[in-house]
Amino acid sequence: MKRFLFLICLLHAVAFSQTKDEREILSILDKQTQAWNAGDLEQFMVGYLESDSLMYIGKSGVTYGYRSTLENYRRNYAGADKMGKLTFHILHLKPLGKKYYLVVGKWSLKRTAGDVGGHYTLTFAKQKGRWVIIADHSS
């Protein structure tokens, strides 16, 4: 019984060791995953800064701007067979000061068009009281 109580206390401590900001960022990533898996790219993009200064870096190079990034997603992932089911695995979640976070992780898509995956680095900034992705490097 003591072991069980110790395990419960340990799990509780780990669950609550994240800061409010980290929980908000992880919530954004969770909502993005849900939106992607529902086939809703517009909702997926809610996590990004809606600005021309958004930077997305992928295999085709650098894309600037929210609209351009959304159009690239629409073009490259047209249809459920190409979108598949998205999974994120967080490797690092690191504060870079009070207004910035770095997130490093793995992504994978299980899909009928063939499974794909890779790594990503996201830079989050706190703007107008909410966290948004200002730079995304996915490979």
C-alpha positions in Angstrom: 0.0 0.0 0.0 2.9 2.4 0.8 4.3 1.8 -2.7 1.0 2.6 -4.3 0.6 5.8 -2.3 4.2 6.8 -3.2 3.5 6.2 -6.9 0.3 8.3 -6.8 2.2 11.1 -5.0 5.0 10.9 -7.6 2.7 11.0 -10.5 0.8 13.9 -9.0 4.1 15.8 -8.5 5.2 15.2 -12.1 1.8 16.2 -13.5 1.8 19.5 -11.6 5.5 20.3 -12.2 4.7 22.0 -15.5 4.3 25.7 -15.4 1.1 27.4 -16.5 2.8 28.5 -19.7 4.0 25.0 -20.5 0.5 23.6 -20.0 -0.9 26.3 -22.3 1.7 25.5 -25.0 1.0 21.7 -24.7 -2.7 22.5 -24.9 -2.1 24.3 -28.2 -0.2 21.4 -29.6 -3.0 19.0 -28.5 -5.7 21.2 -30.1 -3.6 21.3 -33.3 -3.4 17.5 -33.3 -7.1 17.2 -32.8 -7.8 19.7 -35.6 -5.4 17.9 -38.0 -6.9 14.6 -37.3 -10.4 16.0 -38.0 -9.2 17.3 -41.3 -9.5 21.0 -40.3 -6.4 22.9 -41.4 -7.9 26.3 -40.5 -8.3 25.1 -36.8 -4.8 23.6 -37.0 -3.4 27.0 -37.9 -5.0 28.7 -34.9 -1.8 27.8 -33.0 0.3 30.0 -35.4 0.9 33.8 -35.3 -1.5 35.2 -37.9 1.0 37.6 -39.4 3.3 38.0 -42.4 6.2 37.6 -40.0 5.4 33.9 -39.3 8.3 31.8 -40.6 7.9 28.1 -41.7 10.9 26.2 -42.7 10.4 22.8 -44.5 12.0 20.7 -47.1 11.1 23.2 -49.8 12.8 26.1 -48.0 11.5 29.1 -46.0 7.9 30.3 -46.3 6.9 33.6 -44.7 3.4 34.5 -43.6 0.3 32.9 -42.2 -1.6 32.7 -45.5 1.3 31.3 -47.4 1.9 28.6 -44.7 -1.8 27.7 -44.8 -1.8 27.4 -48.6 1.3 25.2 -48.4 -0.5 22.9 -46.0 -3.6 22.8 -48.2 -1.5 22.0 -51.3 0.7 19.4 -49.7 -2.0 17.6 -47.6 -5.0 17.7 -49.8 -7.4 15.0 -48.7 -7.7 12.6 -45.9 -5.4 10.1 -47.5 -2.5 12.6 -47.4 -3.4 14.1 -44.0 -3.7 10.9 -42.2 -3.5 10.8 -38.4 -1.0 13.1 -36.7 1.0 12.3 -33.6 3.4 14.7 -31.8 6.0 13.5 -29.3 7.6 16.2 -27.3 11.4 15.8 -26.7 12.2 19.2 -25.2 10.1 22.1 -23.8 12.4 24.9 -22.8 11.8 28.5 -21.8 13.9 31.1 -23.6 13.0 34.0 -21.2 9.6 35.1 -20.0 8.1 35.6 -23.5 9.6 32.7 -25.5 9.6 28.9 -25.5 11.4 26.4 -27.6 9.7 23.1 -28.4 11.6 20.2 -30.0 9.8 17.1 -31.0 8.9 14.3 -33.4 5.9 14.2 -35.7 4.4 11.3 -37.5 1.5 10.8 -39.9 -0.1 7.4 -40.3 -1.8 7.5 -43.6 -3.0 5.5 -46.6 -0.7 7.5 -48.9 2.3 6.1 -46.9 3.4 6.9 -43.4 5.8 9.9 -42.9 7.4 11.6 -40.0 10.3 13.7 -38.8 11.4 16.2 -36.3 10.3 19.8 -35.6 11.5 22.9 -33.7 8.8 25.4 -32.7 9.5 28.9 -31.3 6.5 30.1 -29.3 6.1 33.8 -28.3 3.6 35.2 -25.9 1.8 38.0 -27.7 -1.3 39.8 -26.4 -1.6 37.4 -23.5 -1.5 34.2 -25.6 1.1 31.8 -26.8 1.6 31.5 -30.6 4.0 29.8 -32.9 6.2 32.4 -34.6 8.7 30.0 -36.3 8.3 26.3 -37.3 11.1 24.2 -38.7 9.8 20.8 -39.6 11.8 18.1 -41.5 
